[in-house]
Amino acid sequence: MEAYLLWHMRPLEGQEHLDPAMNHIETDDKLCGVFSTQTRVSSARQQLVTQPGFSDYPEAFLIADYEIDQVQWTEGFVTE
């Protein structure tokens, strides 16, 4: 079963001018919701894009498909 995650990922202040393809950009990430259909996630995005803060960065929304009941992170991690 699939779900749809709606994220808002705006660049942190001072990093807006960086090219994402060439540099690591730190972002302020907000998980705005998890939805059962593409229609519902698109509707939620349209609702949020007019709200304060979100309307300043309308291009910062990301919709991600997500498989339910599966481990998404399959490897360990290293702390530096």
Secondary structure, DSSP 8 states (H G I E B T S, - for coil): -EEEEEEEEEE-TT-TTS-TTTS---EEEEEEEEESSHHHHHHHHHHHTTSTTGGG-GGGEEEEEEETTS-S--S-----
